[in-house]
Amino acid sequence: MLAVAESSPVTRVEDLPEGVKVATEYPELTRRFLEAHGVKAEVRLSYGATEAKVPDIADAVVEITETGRALRAAGLRIVDTLLVSHTELVANPDAATDPERRHAMEQLLTLLQGALEARGKVLLKLNVAAEQLAEVVALLPAMKAPTVSELVGGGGYAVETVVAKEDVNVLIPALKDRGATDILELPLGKIVH
């Protein structure tokens, strides 16, 4: 996405002035896009935190985004889309007929699918007294069922489950209200079924 400061008068790519400074991690893609729109720009390679470069280092940025949330949080406004992409796994047909290589491809696919499955989910861990266990577990979504383990020495249970990240800010206070303690929210890298 091409983005500028929220206060910028630029509303379309052609409005960018000659010599505009554009920070990006994708310099060649950005150059080609701007040239195709007749914009003479100074494209600067960015090494991360690109959205923070406006206005001190750059006048505009080209940054990858899924939702645009980080750009908006940095006070930027999206002007145009350079590219819409998606992920594909491509295999050489000859390699795919070799059982050993095909197995390696399937293992790679498992890891990629696990990473995609984990997107937007977190691991929630908590402790709860025996008296509140049923009430707390009733609140918890799970892939199959929450994992419940008795704490050493008794005195309660440890509970863990995978939940949608978007639900966690409502779920955690509700769990606390029902007696859950020591609540942890952990990011997930992969979920493999």
N, C-alpha and C positions, 0 to 999 in steps of 0.2 A: 504494500500500500504506500502511496505517496501521501505524506502528511505534513501539515504546516501548523504554526502556532494558531490557537483558536482566534486570536485577534488579527490574524493576517487577512488582507483584502483578497488574497488568492482564492478563487472558487473553482478554477479548472486549471489543468496543467499548462495550458497556453498563456495563462496569466503570470506565470513565473517570469521575473525579469532576467534579462541577459546577465550572465555572470553569477547567477544564483548559486549559493553553496549548498550542496545536497550531501548529507552523510548517509552511508549505507554499508551493509556487509555484502552487498550484491552490486559491485560497481559496474560490471559489464552489462548486466540486465538493465540497470538504471540508465547508463549512457545511451544504450540502444533505444530505450523507451522515450527518453527526453529528446534525442535527436529525431525520432519519428514524429514528434510533436513540435519540431522546430525550436526547441529550447536549447540555448547555449548555456551550459551549466559547468560549474566546477564540482565534479563528483569526488568526494573524499571517502576513503575507506575507513569504516568504523569498526572497532574491535569490541563490540558489546555496548550495552546501555545506550543504543543509538537514539532512542526517544528523548534522552536527557540532553542531547546536544543542541537543541533549539532553545533559545536564540543565540547563546554565547559562541558556539562553534559552527553552527550551520543555520541556514534559513529554512531548510526543509529536510525531511528524512524519507528514506524508502526502507520500510521495515516489514518483516513477516509478522502476521497476526492472524489469530483464529477468530477472535471476537472484536478486536479493536479496543478492548478495555484498558490495556496498558498505555496505548496511545492517548486515549481520553484522560486517563489519570495523570499523564504528563502534560496536560493542557494542550494537546494537539488535536487537529481536526483532519480527517481523511478527505483528500481531494480526489484521488483516483486509484483504481486498481490496476497494477501492472500485470499481475499473473494470478490465476486461480490454479491451485495444484491439488493433487491427491497422491496417495502412495500406492504403488503397484510393485509386486514382486514378479520379476521376469526371470525365466530360466532358459538356458540354451537347450533346445529340444534334444540334441544328441546327449548332452550331459544328463538330462532327465531320464533317459533310457538306461543309464548305468545304475544298478541298484545301490551301490555304495554312495554315489554322488546324490542320487535321489533322496536317500536317507538323510544326508547332510542338509539338503534343501528343506526337507520336512522338519528337521530340527530347527533350522533358521525360521521357518514359518511359525512354528510353535512359539518361539521367543517373540517374534513380531506381534503375533496375535495376543500373547500375554501382555505385552506392553500396551496394546490398544485397549484390551479389556480393562486394564488398571486405570486408564484415563478417567478422571472425574470421580475416582473412588479413593477412600482412605480406610485405614485400619483403625478401629476404635477399641481401646482397651480400658477396662475399669475394674474397680473392686466394689463389692456390695455385700452387705450383711445377709445372712441366710433369710431373715424375715422379709427383706425387700427383693430377694432374687426373682421371684415369679413376676412381680410388678415391673422390674427393670427389663427382664428378658422379653416381656410382652411388648415393650416399646421398640425393640431392636429388629430391624430388618436383617437378613442374612442371605448368603448364597444358598445354604442348605439350612443350617441352624447355628445360632451362636455357640462358640466353644465356651464351656463352663468348667473350671477346675477349682477344686477346693484349696484354699490357702493352707500352707503348712501351719500346723498347730490349731487348725479350725478357725473359727471366728469370722468366716465369710468365704466369698468366692471371687475368683478372677474371671472376668468375662471378656471375650473378644469377638469382634465381628467386622465385616466389611460393609461400609455404608457409602451412599452417594455423598460426595463432598458438598453438594448444594444443600443437603439436608442437615449437615452437622451443626450448624449454628443454632438451629431450633432444637435439635435432638439433645445436645450436651446439656443445656439448662434443664430440659425436661427430665433427663436422667438424674441430674444432681438433685432436683426437687423430689425425686423418688428414692433418694438415699445412696446413689452411686457416688464413689469417691475415687481419688487418684486417677482421674479420667485422662487418657492420652489419645491424641489424634496423630496418626503417623502416615506419611505419604507411602504410596505403593508404586513399585517399579513394574511389576508384572503380576498377573493372575493367570495361572495355567490350570485348566480344568482337566 
